[in-house]
Amino acid sequence: MAKRPYHDSLWKPAGQAISNHRMIEDGDHLAVGVSGGKDSLTLLYVLSEMRKFSPVKFHLHAITVDMGFNVSLEPIRDYCREICVNWSQVHTKIAPIVFDYRKEPNPCSLCSKMRNGALHIAAKQMGCSKIALAHSLDDAIETFFLS
């Protein structure tokens, strides 16, 4: 059997982490927060591929929080179709609230809290049991200092 690309550097560590920490259980409905960046799209791809081979059966649903910046999210929708993952777009007015109404000089913390709130509400409404986010160590450190 041919080795999957990036097996040693991507698939194996991801599979081990999920297994060791029991991150996904049989029958889970997993919401994946998808911003359109490389981290979240890679996470979505890895999970969609794992679904095919894993003895643990789970469902995926990609969710993108539309912050209200008037940016096309069609590329995300198209990618989700390509990898056979259901996708939902959550419309919000986060950008106008943060930038126009509140005129936040340092908007990152408020934006993050509002975006995560919208994501959690949407995931709950869709019946998802868990949420997967593609945070790196840099993201964790940045969040720590912003809090």
N, CA, C and O atoms as a GROMACS GRO file, in nm:
protein
  588
    1MET      N    1   0.085  -0.118   0.000
    1MET     CA    2   0.000   0.000   0.000
    1MET      C    3   0.089   0.124   0.000
    1MET      O    4   0.186   0.132   0.076
    2ALA      N    5   0.056   0.218  -0.084
    2ALA     CA    6   0.135   0.342  -0.094
    2ALA      C    7   0.117   0.426   0.032
    2ALA      O    8   0.008   0.433   0.090
    3LYS      N    9   0.225   0.487   0.072
    3LYS     CA   10   0.222   0.573   0.190
    3LYS      C   11   0.151   0.704   0.156
    3LYS      O   12   0.176   0.763   0.051
    4ARG      N   13   0.065   0.748   0.244
    4ARG     CA   14  -0.003   0.875   0.222
    4ARG      C   15   0.098   0.988   0.236
    4ARG      O   16   0.189   0.980   0.318
    5PRO      N   17   0.083   1.093   0.155
    5PRO     CA   18   0.175   1.207   0.167
    5PRO      C   19   0.172   1.265   0.308
    5PRO      O   20   0.067   1.270   0.372
    6TYR      N   21   0.286   1.307   0.355
    6TYR     CA   22   0.301   1.372   0.486
    6TYR      C   23   0.268   1.279   0.603
    6TYR      O   24   0.240   1.328   0.713
    7HIS      N   25   0.270   1.148   0.582
    7HIS     CA   26   0.229   1.054   0.686
    7HIS      C   27   0.303   1.077   0.817
    7HIS      O   28   0.241   1.090   0.922
    8ASP      N   29   0.435   1.080   0.810
    8ASP     CA   30   0.513   1.089   0.934
    8ASP      C   31   0.500   1.224   1.004
    8ASP      O   32   0.501   1.231   1.127
    9SER      N   33   0.488   1.330   0.927
    9SER     CA   34   0.488   1.463   0.989
    9SER      C   35   0.349   1.515   1.023
    9SER      O   36   0.337   1.607   1.104
   10LEU      N   37   0.245   1.460   0.963
   10LEU     CA   38   0.111   1.516   0.983
   10LEU      C   39   0.012   1.411   1.033
   10LEU      O   40  -0.047   1.428   1.140
   11TRP      N   41  -0.005   1.305   0.958
   11TRP     CA   42  -0.109   1.207   0.990
   11TRP      C   43  -0.082   1.134   1.120
   11TRP      O   44  -0.169   1.123   1.206
   12LYS      N   45   0.040   1.085   1.133
   12LYS     CA   46   0.073   1.004   1.250
   12LYS      C   47   0.060   1.082   1.381
   12LYS      O   48  -0.006   1.034   1.473
   13PRO      N   49   0.121   1.202   1.392
   13PRO     CA   50   0.105   1.277   1.518
   13PRO      C   51  -0.040   1.316   1.546
   13PRO      O   52  -0.085   1.314   1.661
   14ALA      N   53  -0.114   1.352   1.441
   14ALA     CA   54  -0.254   1.390   1.461
   14ALA      C   55  -0.334   1.270   1.512
   14ALA      O   56  -0.411   1.282   1.607
   15GLY      N   57  -0.314   1.156   1.449
   15GLY     CA   58  -0.385   1.035   1.491
   15GLY      C   59  -0.350   0.994   1.633
   15GLY      O   60  -0.438   0.954   1.710
   16GLN      N   61  -0.222   1.004   1.667
   16GLN     CA   62  -0.179   0.969   1.803
   16GLN      C   63  -0.238   1.064   1.907
   16GLN      O   64  -0.283   1.020   2.013
   17ALA      N   65  -0.238   1.193   1.878
   17ALA     CA   66  -0.293   1.290   1.973
   17ALA      C   67  -0.442   1.266   1.994
   17ALA      O   68  -0.491   1.268   2.107
   18ILE      N   69  -0.513   1.244   1.885
   18ILE     CA   70  -0.658   1.221   1.894
   18ILE      C   71  -0.686   1.094   1.975
   18ILE      O   72  -0.776   1.092   2.059
   19SER      N   73  -0.608   0.990   1.949
   19SER     CA   74  -0.626   0.863   2.020
   19SER      C   75  -0.585   0.873   2.167
   19SER      O   76  -0.661   0.833   2.255
   20ASN      N   77  -0.466   0.926   2.192
   20ASN     CA   78  -0.414   0.933   2.330
   20ASN      C   79  -0.501   1.017   2.422
   20ASN      O   80  -0.516   0.984   2.540
   21HIS      N   81  -0.558   1.123   2.370
   21HIS     CA   82  -0.637   1.214   2.452
   21HIS      C   83  -0.788   1.195   2.435
   21HIS      O   84  -0.868   1.272   2.487
   22ARG      N   85  -0.824   1.091   2.360
   22ARG     CA   86  -0.966   1.059   2.336
   22ARG      C   87  -1.044   1.182   2.291
   22ARG      O   88  -1.152   1.212   2.341
   23MET      N   89  -0.985   1.252   2.195
   23MET     CA   90  -1.047   1.376   2.147
   23MET      C   91  -1.174   1.350   2.067
   23MET      O   92  -1.267   1.431   2.068
   24ILE      N   93  -1.179   1.237   1.998
   24ILE     CA   94  -1.296   1.203   1.917
   24ILE      C   95  -1.344   1.065   1.959
   24ILE      O   96  -1.266   0.970   1.969
   25GLU      N   97  -1.475   1.055   1.984
   25GLU     CA   98  -1.534   0.929   2.025
   25GLU      C   99  -1.637   0.885   1.922
   25GLU      O  100  -1.688   0.966   1.844
   26ASP      N  101  -1.666   0.757   1.923
   26ASP     CA  102  -1.761   0.701   1.828
   26ASP      C  103  -1.893   0.778   1.831
   26ASP      O  104  -1.951   0.798   1.938
   27GLY      N  105  -1.939   0.819   1.715
   27GLY     CA  106  -2.066   0.889   1.704
   27GLY      C  107  -2.060   1.039   1.725
   27GLY      O  108  -2.163   1.107   1.715
   28ASP      N  109  -1.942   1.092   1.754
   28ASP     CA  110  -1.929   1.237   1.774
   28ASP      C  111  -1.970   1.314   1.649
   28ASP      O  112  -1.947   1.271   1.536
   29HIS      N  113  -2.031   1.427   1.672
   29HIS     CA  114  -2.059   1.525   1.567
   29HIS      C  115  -1.964   1.641   1.595
   29HIS      O  116  -1.980   1.714   1.693
   30LEU      N  117  -1.866   1.655   1.509
   30LEU     CA  118  -1.756   1.748   1.531
   30LEU      C  119  -1.773   1.872   1.445
   30LEU      O  120  -1.778   1.863   1.322
   31ALA      N  121  -1.780   1.987   1.508
   31ALA     CA  122  -1.780   2.115   1.436
   31ALA      C  123  -1.634   2.157   1.421
   31ALA      O  124  -1.557   2.150   1.517
   32VAL      N  125  -1.597   2.201   1.303
   32VAL     CA  126  -1.461   2.250   1.279
   32VAL      C  127  -1.471   2.398   1.244
   32VAL      O  128  -1.534   2.434   1.145
   33GLY      N  129  -1.411   2.482   1.326
   33GLY     CA  130  -1.408   2.625   1.297
   33GLY      C  131  -1.313   2.650   1.180
   33GLY      O  132  -1.194   2.623   1.190
   34VAL      N  133  -1.367   2.701   1.070
   34VAL     CA  134  -1.287   2.720   0.948
   34VAL      C  135  -1.286   2.868   0.911
   34VAL      O  136  -1.388   2.925   0.873
   35SER      N  137  -1.168   2.928   0.922
   35SER     CA  138  -1.152   3.070   0.887
   35SER      C  139  -1.118   3.089   0.740
   35SER      O  140  -1.142   3.195   0.683
   36GLY      N  141  -1.062   2.985   0.679
   36GLY     CA  142  -1.013   2.995   0.542
   36GLY      C  143  -0.862   3.003   0.537
   36GLY      O  144  -0.802   3.001   0.429
   37GLY      N  145  -0.799   3.012   0.654
   37GLY     CA  146  -0.653   3.013   0.661
   37GLY      C  147  -0.597   2.872   0.650
   37GLY      O  148  -0.670   2.774   0.658
   38LYS      N  149  -0.466   2.865   0.633
   38LYS     CA  150  -0.402   2.735   0.610
   38LYS      C  151  -0.417   2.641   0.729
   38LYS      O  152  -0.430   2.520   0.710
   39ASP      N  153  -0.415   2.693   0.850
   39ASP     CA  154  -0.426   2.606   0.968
   39ASP      C  155  -0.562   2.538   0.976
   39ASP      O  156  -0.570   2.416   0.992
   40SER      N  157  -0.669   2.616   0.963
   40SER     CA  158  -0.803   2.557   0.976
   40SER      C  159  -0.837   2.467   0.857
   40SER      O  160  -0.905   2.366   0.874
   41LEU      N  161  -0.791   2.504   0.738
   41LEU     CA  162  -0.818   2.419   0.620
   41LEU      C  163  -0.740   2.288   0.629
   41LEU      O  164  -0.790   2.183   0.587
   42THR      N  165  -0.619   2.292   0.682
   42THR     CA  166  -0.540   2.170   0.700
   42THR      C  167  -0.606   2.080   0.804
   42THR      O  168  -0.617   1.959   0.783
   43LEU      N  169  -0.650   2.137   0.915
   43LEU     CA  170  -0.721   2.060   1.017
   43LEU      C  171  -0.844   1.992   0.957
   43LEU      O  172  -0.866   1.873   0.979
   44LEU      N  173  -0.922   2.067   0.882
   44LEU     CA  174  -1.043   2.012   0.820
   44LEU      C  175  -1.008   1.897   0.726
   44LEU      O  176  -1.074   1.793   0.726
   45TYR      N  177  -0.904   1.916   0.646
   45TYR     CA  178  -0.863   1.812   0.552
   45TYR      C  179  -0.818   1.686   0.626
   45TYR      O  180  -0.859   1.575   0.591
   46VAL      N  181  -0.734   1.703   0.727
   46VAL     CA  182  -0.684   1.588   0.804
   46VAL      C  183  -0.801   1.512   0.866
   46VAL      O  184  -0.806   1.389   0.860
   47LEU      N  185  -0.894   1.583   0.927
   47LEU     CA  186  -1.009   1.517   0.989
   47LEU      C  187  -1.097   1.448   0.885
   47LEU      O  188  -1.150   1.340   0.910
   48SER      N  189  -1.114   1.511   0.768
   48SER     CA  190  -1.198   1.450   0.664
   48SER      C  191  -1.133   1.322   0.612
   48SER      O  192  -1.203   1.226   0.580
   49GLU      N  193  -1.001   1.321   0.602
   49GLU     CA  194  -0.930   1.200   0.558
   49GLU      C  195  -0.932   1.093   0.668
   49GLU      O  196  -0.950   0.975   0.639
   50MET      N  197  -0.913   1.134   0.792
   50MET     CA  198  -0.915   1.038   0.903
   50MET      C  199  -1.049   0.967   0.913
   50MET      O  200  -1.057   0.850   0.948
   51ARG      N  201  -1.153   1.040   0.881
   51ARG     CA  202  -1.288   0.983   0.885
   51ARG      C  203  -1.296   0.857   0.798
   51ARG      O  204  -1.370   0.764   0.830
   52LYS      N  205  -1.221   0.856   0.688
   52LYS     CA  206  -1.226   0.744   0.593
   52LYS      C  207  -1.157   0.619   0.648
   52LYS      O  208  -1.196   0.508   0.613
   53PHE      N  209  -1.056   0.636   0.733
   53PHE     CA  210  -0.974   0.524   0.777
   53PHE      C  211  -0.991   0.488   0.924
   53PHE      O  212  -0.952   0.379   0.966
   54SER      N  213  -1.047   0.577   1.002
   54SER     CA  214  -1.053   0.558   1.147
   54SER      C  215  -1.156   0.453   1.186
   54SER      O  216  -1.265   0.449   1.128
   55PRO      N  217  -1.123   0.367   1.283
   55PRO     CA  218  -1.224   0.275   1.334
   55PRO      C  219  -1.332   0.350   1.415
   55PRO      O  220  -1.442   0.298   1.435
   56VAL      N  221  -1.298   0.471   1.461
   56VAL     CA  222  -1.393   0.555   1.532
   56VAL      C  223  -1.474   0.632   1.428
   56VAL      O  224  -1.417   0.707   1.349
   57LYS      N  225  -1.603   0.615   1.429
   57LYS     CA  226  -1.689   0.680   1.330
   57LYS      C  227  -1.741   0.812   1.386
   57LYS      O  228  -1.796   0.818   1.495
   58PHE      N  229  -1.721   0.919   1.308
   58PHE     CA  230  -1.764   1.052   1.352
   58PHE      C  231  -1.808   1.133   1.232
   58PHE      O  232  -1.776   1.101   1.118
   59HIS      N  233  -1.882   1.240   1.260
   59HIS     CA  234  -1.935   1.328   1.156
   59HIS      C  235  -1.864   1.463   1.166
   59HIS      O  236  -1.827   1.507   1.275
   60LEU      N  237  -1.846   1.527   1.051
   60LEU     CA  238  -1.782   1.659   1.047
   60LEU      C  239  -1.877   1.763   0.992
   60LEU      O  240  -1.957   1.736   0.903
   61HIS      N  241  -1.868   1.881   1.047
   61HIS     CA  242  -1.942   1.996   0.995
   61HIS      C  243  -1.852   2.118   1.007
   61HIS      O  244  -1.814   2.158   1.117
   62ALA      N  245  -1.818   2.177   0.894
   62ALA     CA  246  -1.734   2.298   0.893
   62ALA      C  247  -1.822   2.420   0.916
   62ALA      O  248  -1.931   2.431   0.859
   63ILE      N  249  -1.775   2.510   1.001
   63ILE     CA  250  -1.850   2.633   1.029
   63ILE      C  251  -1.756   2.752   1.013
   63ILE      O  252  -1.647   2.756   1.070
   64THR      N  253  -1.801   2.848   0.933
   64THR     CA  254  -1.726   2.973   0.916
   64THR      C  255  -1.810   3.087   0.971
   64THR      O  256  -1.925   3.104   0.932
   65VAL      N  257  -1.752   3.164   1.061
   65VAL     CA  258  -1.820   3.281   1.115
   65VAL      C  259  -1.789   3.398   1.024
   65VAL      O  260  -1.674   3.443   1.014
   66ASP      N  261  -1.892   3.448   0.957
   66ASP     CA  262  -1.880   3.566   0.870
   66ASP      C  263  -1.882   3.688   0.962
   66ASP      O  264  -1.984   3.720   1.023
   67MET      N  265  -1.768   3.754   0.971
   67MET     CA  266  -1.753   3.865   1.064
   67MET      C  267  -1.820   3.994   1.017
   67MET      O  268  -1.833   4.090   1.093
   68GLY      N  269  -1.864   3.996   0.890
   68GLY     CA  270  -1.927   4.116   0.838
   68GLY      C  271  -1.831   4.206   0.764
   68GLY      O  272  -1.854   4.327   0.753
   69PHE      N  273  -1.722   4.149   0.712
   69PHE     CA  274  -1.623   4.227   0.637
   69PHE      C  275  -1.653   4.232   0.487
   69PHE      O  276  -1.575   4.290   0.411
   70ASN      N  277  -1.763   4.174   0.444
   70ASN     CA  278  -1.799   4.167   0.302
   70ASN      C  279  -1.690   4.099   0.218
   70ASN      O  280  -1.650   4.149   0.114
   71VAL      N  281  -1.645   3.985   0.267
   71VAL     CA  282  -1.546   3.904   0.197
   71VAL      C  283  -1.616   3.779   0.145
   71VAL      O  284  -1.697   3.720   0.216
   72SER      N  285  -1.584   3.738   0.023
   72SER     CA  286  -1.645   3.618  -0.033
   72SER      C  287  -1.594   3.494   0.039
   72SER      O  288  -1.474   3.474   0.055
   73LEU      N  289  -1.686   3.412   0.080
   73LEU     CA  290  -1.652   3.286   0.145
   73LEU      C  291  -1.673   3.168   0.051
   73LEU      O  292  -1.668   3.053   0.093
   74GLU      N  293  -1.697   3.198  -0.077
   74GLU     CA  294  -1.719   3.092  -0.176
   74GLU      C  295  -1.603   2.994  -0.185
   74GLU      O  296  -1.627   2.874  -0.200
   75PRO      N  297  -1.476   3.040  -0.178
   75PRO     CA  298  -1.367   2.941  -0.184
   75PRO      C  299  -1.373   2.838  -0.071
   75PRO      O  300  -1.339   2.722  -0.091
   76ILE      N  301  -1.415   2.881   0.047
   76ILE     CA  302  -1.429   2.786   0.159
   76ILE      C  303  -1.542   2.689   0.129
   76ILE      O  304  -1.528   2.568   0.147
   77ARG      N  305  -1.654   2.742   0.084
   77ARG     CA  306  -1.769   2.657   0.049
   77ARG      C  307  -1.729   2.554  -0.056
   77ARG      O  308  -1.761   2.435  -0.044
   78ASP      N  309  -1.659   2.600  -0.160
   78ASP     CA  310  -1.618   2.510  -0.268
   78ASP      C  311  -1.522   2.402  -0.219
   78ASP      O  312  -1.532   2.286  -0.260
   79TYR      N  313  -1.429   2.440  -0.133
   79TYR     CA  314  -1.334   2.343  -0.079
   79TYR      C  315  -1.406   2.237   0.004
   79TYR      O  316  -1.376   2.118  -0.007
   80CYS      N  317  -1.500   2.280   0.085
   80CYS     CA  318  -1.577   2.185   0.166
   80CYS      C  319  -1.655   2.088   0.078
   80CYS      O  320  -1.663   1.969   0.108
   81ARG      N  321  -1.711   2.138  -0.030
   81ARG     CA  322  -1.780   2.049  -0.124
   81ARG      C  323  -1.683   1.948  -0.183
   81ARG      O  324  -1.714   1.830  -0.196
   82GLU      N  325  -1.564   1.996  -0.219
   82GLU     CA  326  -1.462   1.911  -0.281
   82GLU      C  327  -1.422   1.795  -0.189
   82GLU      O  328  -1.399   1.684  -0.237
   83ILE      N  329  -1.413   1.820  -0.060
   83ILE     CA  330  -1.372   1.714   0.033
   83ILE      C  331  -1.492   1.650   0.104
   83ILE      O  332  -1.476   1.575   0.200
   84CYS      N  333  -1.613   1.679   0.056
   84CYS     CA  334  -1.736   1.617   0.105
   84CYS      C  335  -1.763   1.642   0.254
   84CYS      O  336  -1.793   1.549   0.329
   85VAL      N  337  -1.750   1.767   0.294
   85VAL     CA  338  -1.780   1.807   0.431
   85VAL      C  339  -1.890   1.912   0.427
   85VAL      O  340  -1.880   2.010   0.352
   86ASN      N  341  -1.994   1.894   0.507
   86ASN     CA  342  -2.100   1.995   0.516
   86ASN      C  343  -2.042   2.125   0.570
   86ASN      O  344  -1.956   2.123   0.658
   87TRP      N  345  -2.089   2.236   0.516
   87TRP     CA  346  -2.037   2.367   0.556
   87TRP      C  347  -2.152   2.462   0.584
   87TRP      O  348  -2.252   2.464   0.513
   88SER      N  349  -2.137   2.541   0.689
   88SER     CA  350  -2.234   2.645   0.722
   88SER      C  351  -2.162   2.777   0.743
   88SER      O  352  -2.050   2.783   0.795
   89GLN      N  353  -2.228   2.881   0.701
   89GLN     CA  354  -2.178   3.017   0.718
   89GLN      C  355  -2.268   3.084   0.822
   89GLN      O  356  -2.390   3.087   0.807
   90VAL      N  357  -2.206   3.138   0.926
   90VAL     CA  358  -2.280   3.208   1.030
   90VAL      C  359  -2.261   3.357   1.008
   90VAL      O  360  -2.150   3.409   1.023
   91HIS      N  361  -2.369   3.426   0.973
   91HIS     CA  362  -2.362   3.570   0.948
   91HIS      C  363  -2.365   3.645   1.081
   91HIS      O  364  -2.450   3.620   1.166
   92THR      N  365  -2.272   3.737   1.098
   92THR     CA  366  -2.270   3.820   1.219
   92THR      C  367  -2.242   3.965   1.179
   92THR      O  368  -2.212   3.996   1.064
   93LYS      N  369  -2.253   4.052   1.276
   93LYS     CA  370  -2.218   4.193   1.256
   93LYS      C  371  -2.103   4.229   1.350
   93LYS      O  372  -2.096   4.340   1.402
   94ILE      N  373  -2.013   4.134   1.368
   94ILE     CA  374  -1.901   4.155   1.460
   94ILE      C  375  -1.814   4.272   1.414
   94ILE      O  376  -1.781   4.358   1.495
   95ALA      N  377  -1.778   4.276   1.288
   95ALA     CA  378  -1.690   4.384   1.239
   95ALA      C  379  -1.752   4.522   1.260
   95ALA      O  380  -1.685   4.610   1.314
   96PRO      N  381  -1.878   4.544   1.219
   96PRO     CA  382  -1.936   4.677   1.243
   96PRO      C  383  -1.946   4.712   1.391
   96PRO      O  384  -1.927   4.827   1.430
   97ILE      N  385  -1.976   4.613   1.474
   97ILE     CA  386  -1.987   4.639   1.618
   97ILE      C  387  -1.852   4.681   1.674
   97ILE      O  388  -1.841   4.780   1.746
   98VAL      N  389  -1.748   4.604   1.641
   98VAL     CA  390  -1.615   4.629   1.698
   98VAL      C  391  -1.552   4.755   1.642
   98VAL      O  392  -1.494   4.834   1.717
   99PHE      N  393  -1.563   4.774   1.511
   99PHE     CA  394  -1.489   4.884   1.449
   99PHE      C  395  -1.570   5.013   1.434
   99PHE      O  396  -1.516   5.122   1.452
  100ASP      N  397  -1.699   5.002   1.400
  100ASP     CA  398  -1.780   5.122   1.377
  100ASP      C  399  -1.849   5.172   1.503
  100ASP      O  400  -1.847   5.291   1.534
  101TYR      N  401  -1.911   5.080   1.576
  101TYR     CA  402  -1.986   5.120   1.694
  101TYR      C  403  -1.894   5.141   1.815
  101TYR      O  404  -1.897   5.246   1.878
  102ARG      N  405  -1.814   5.039   1.847
  102ARG     CA  406  -1.727   5.046   1.966
  102ARG      C  407  -1.597   5.121   1.938
  102ARG      O  408  -1.536   5.175   2.031
  103LYS      N  409  -1.555   5.125   1.813
  103LYS     CA  410  -1.430   5.190   1.772
  103LYS      C  411  -1.312   5.144   1.860
  103LYS      O  412  -1.236   5.224   1.914
  104GLU      N  413  -1.301   5.011   1.871
  104GLU     CA  414  -1.199   4.950   1.956
  104GLU      C  415  -1.058   4.981   1.905
  104GLU      O  416  -1.029   4.954   1.788
  105PRO      N  417  -0.971   5.035   1.988
  105PRO     CA  418  -0.833   5.059   1.946
  105PRO      C  419  -0.752   4.929   1.938
  105PRO      O  420  -0.659   4.918   1.859
  106ASN      N  421  -0.789   4.830   2.021
  106ASN     CA  422  -0.725   4.698   2.022
  106ASN      C  423  -0.835   4.593   2.011
  106ASN      O  424  -0.877   4.536   2.112
  107PRO      N  425  -0.882   4.566   1.890
  107PRO     CA  426  -1.003   4.486   1.872
  107PRO      C  427  -0.987   4.335   1.884
  107PRO      O  428  -1.087   4.264   1.891
  108CYS      N  429  -0.864   4.284   1.888
  108CYS     CA  430  -0.843   4.140   1.877
  108CYS      C  431  -0.916   4.058   1.984
  108CYS      O  432  -0.981   3.959   1.951
  109SER      N  433  -0.908   4.099   2.108
  109SER     CA  434  -0.968   4.022   2.216
  109SER      C  435  -1.120   4.018   2.202
  109SER      O  436  -1.181   3.911   2.213
  110LEU      N  437  -1.182   4.133   2.179
  110LEU     CA  438  -1.328   4.138   2.165
  110LEU      C  439  -1.373   4.060   2.043
  110LEU      O  440  -1.470   3.984   2.050
  111CYS      N  441  -1.304   4.077   1.930
  111CYS     CA  442  -1.338   4.002   1.807
  111CYS      C  443  -1.333   3.852   1.834
  111CYS      O  444  -1.424   3.778   1.797
  112SER      N  445  -1.227   3.809   1.898
  112SER     CA  446  -1.207   3.667   1.927
  112SER      C  447  -1.320   3.612   2.014
  112SER      O  448  -1.373   3.504   1.986
  113LYS      N  449  -1.355   3.684   2.118
  113LYS     CA  450  -1.462   3.638   2.208
  113LYS      C  451  -1.596   3.632   2.135
  113LYS      O  452  -1.672   3.536   2.152
  114MET      N  453  -1.625   3.732   2.055
  114MET     CA  454  -1.752   3.734   1.982
  114MET      C  455  -1.756   3.624   1.876
  114MET      O  456  -1.859   3.558   1.859
  115ARG      N  457  -1.646   3.604   1.805
  115ARG     CA  458  -1.638   3.500   1.702
  115ARG      C  459  -1.655   3.361   1.766
  115ARG      O  460  -1.729   3.278   1.715
  116ASN      N  461  -1.584   3.338   1.877
  116ASN     CA  462  -1.597   3.208   1.945
  116ASN      C  463  -1.737   3.186   1.999
  116ASN      O  464  -1.788   3.074   1.996
  117GLY      N  465  -1.799   3.292   2.049
  117GLY     CA  466  -1.938   3.281   2.095
  117GLY      C  467  -2.031   3.242   1.982
  117GLY      O  468  -2.115   3.154   1.999
  118ALA      N  469  -2.017   3.307   1.868
  118ALA     CA  470  -2.101   3.276   1.751
  118ALA      C  471  -2.078   3.132   1.705
  118ALA      O  472  -2.172   3.062   1.669
  119LEU      N  473  -1.953   3.088   1.707
  119LEU     CA  474  -1.919   2.951   1.666
  119LEU      C  475  -1.982   2.850   1.762
  119LEU      O  476  -2.040   2.751   1.717
  120HIS      N  477  -1.971   2.873   1.892
  120HIS     CA  478  -2.027   2.780   1.990
  120HIS      C  479  -2.180   2.773   1.980
  120HIS      O  480  -2.237   2.664   1.991
  121ILE      N  481  -2.244   2.886   1.961
  121ILE     CA  482  -2.390   2.886   1.946
  121ILE      C  483  -2.431   2.806   1.823
  121ILE      O  484  -2.522   2.724   1.829
  122ALA      N  485  -2.363   2.831   1.710
  122ALA     CA  486  -2.395   2.760   1.586
  122ALA      C  487  -2.372   2.610   1.600
  122ALA      O  488  -2.454   2.530   1.557
  123ALA      N  489  -2.260   2.573   1.661
  123ALA     CA  490  -2.229   2.430   1.678
  123ALA      C  491  -2.336   2.362   1.764
  123ALA      O  492  -2.378   2.250   1.733
  124LYS      N  493  -2.378   2.427   1.869
  124LYS     CA  494  -2.481   2.371   1.957
  124LYS      C  495  -2.612   2.356   1.880
  124LYS      O  496  -2.679   2.253   1.892
  125GLN      N  497  -2.650   2.458   1.802
  125GLN     CA  498  -2.774   2.452   1.725
  125GLN      C  499  -2.771   2.340   1.621
  125GLN      O  500  -2.875   2.284   1.585
  126MET      N  501  -2.651   2.306   1.572
  126MET     CA  502  -2.636   2.201   1.471
  126MET      C  503  -2.622   2.063   1.534
  126MET      O  504  -2.608   1.963   1.462
  127GLY      N  505  -2.625   2.056   1.666
  127GLY     CA  506  -2.616   1.928   1.733
  127GLY      C  507  -2.475   1.872   1.743
  127GLY      O  508  -2.457   1.751   1.762
  128CYS      N  509  -2.376   1.957   1.730
  128CYS     CA  510  -2.237   1.911   1.740
  128CYS      C  511  -2.200   1.888   1.886
  128CYS      O  512  -2.236   1.966   1.974
  129SER      N  513  -2.127   1.781   1.909
  129SER     CA  514  -2.087   1.747   2.045
  129SER      C  515  -1.951   1.803   2.084
  129SER      O  516  -1.920   1.816   2.202
  130LYS      N  517  -1.870   1.838   1.983
  130LYS     CA  518  -1.736   1.893   2.009
  130LYS      C  519  -1.701   1.994   1.900
  130LYS      O  520  -1.757   1.993   1.791
  131ILE      N  521  -1.606   2.082   1.934
  131ILE     CA  522  -1.557   2.181   1.838
  131ILE      C  523  -1.406   2.165   1.825
  131ILE      O  524  -1.335   2.156   1.924
  132ALA      N  525  -1.359   2.161   1.700
  132ALA     CA  526  -1.216   2.153   1.673
  132ALA      C  527  -1.169   2.286   1.616
  132ALA      O  528  -1.228   2.338   1.521
  133LEU      N  529  -1.063   2.340   1.674
  133LEU     CA  530  -1.003   2.464   1.626
  133LEU      C  531  -0.856   2.440   1.596
  133LEU      O  532  -0.791   2.361   1.664
  134ALA      N  533  -0.806   2.505   1.495
  134ALA     CA  534  -0.666   2.487   1.453
  134ALA      C  535  -0.579   2.592   1.517
  134ALA      O  536  -0.534   2.686   1.451
  135HIS      N  537  -0.554   2.577   1.646
  135HIS     CA  538  -0.466   2.671   1.716
  135HIS      C  539  -0.325   2.616   1.721
  135HIS      O  540  -0.304   2.498   1.748
  136SER      N  541  -0.231   2.702   1.695
  136SER     CA  542  -0.090   2.665   1.707
  136SER      C  543  -0.038   2.716   1.841
  136SER      O  544  -0.108   2.787   1.913
  137LEU      N  545   0.084   2.681   1.873
  137LEU     CA  546   0.144   2.730   1.997
  137LEU      C  547   0.154   2.882   1.995
  137LEU      O  548   0.134   2.947   2.097
  138ASP      N  549   0.186   2.939   1.878
  138ASP     CA  550   0.191   3.086   1.865
  138ASP      C  551   0.056   3.148   1.898
  138ASP      O  552   0.049   3.251   1.966
  139ASP      N  553  -0.054   3.085   1.850
  139ASP     CA  554  -0.188   3.134   1.880
  139ASP      C  555  -0.215   3.132   2.030
  139ASP      O  556  -0.272   3.226   2.085
  140ALA      N  557  -0.175   3.024   2.095
  140ALA     CA  558  -0.198   3.010   2.239
  140ALA      C  559  -0.123   3.117   2.317
  140ALA      O  560  -0.177   3.176   2.411
  141ILE      N  561   0.000   3.143   2.278
  141ILE     CA  562   0.080   3.245   2.347
  141ILE      C  563   0.019   3.383   2.325
  141ILE      O  564   0.008   3.463   2.418
  142GLU      N  565  -0.022   3.411   2.201
  142GLU     CA  566  -0.083   3.541   2.170
  142GLU      C  567  -0.212   3.559   2.250
  142GLU      O  568  -0.235   3.666   2.306
  143THR      N  569  -0.295   3.455   2.255
  143THR     CA  570  -0.420   3.462   2.330
  143THR      C  571  -0.393   3.484   2.478
  143THR      O  572  -0.464   3.561   2.543
  144PHE      N  573  -0.292   3.418   2.532
  144PHE     CA  574  -0.256   3.435   2.672
  144PHE      C  575  -0.224   3.581   2.702
  144PHE      O  576  -0.270   3.635   2.803
  145PHE      N  577  -0.146   3.645   2.616
  145PHE     CA  578  -0.106   3.783   2.641
  145PHE      C  579  -0.218   3.883   2.613
  145PHE      O  580  -0.218   3.992   2.669
  146LEU      N  581  -0.313   3.847   2.527
  146LEU     CA  582  -0.426   3.935   2.500
  146LEU      C  583  -0.529   3.931   2.612
  146LEU      O  584  -0.603   4.027   2.632
  147SER      N  585  -0.534   3.820   2.684
  147SER     CA  586  -0.636   3.802   2.788
  147SER      C  587  -0.605   3.883   2.912
  147SER      O  588  -0.682   3.879   3.009
   0.00000   0.00000   0.00000
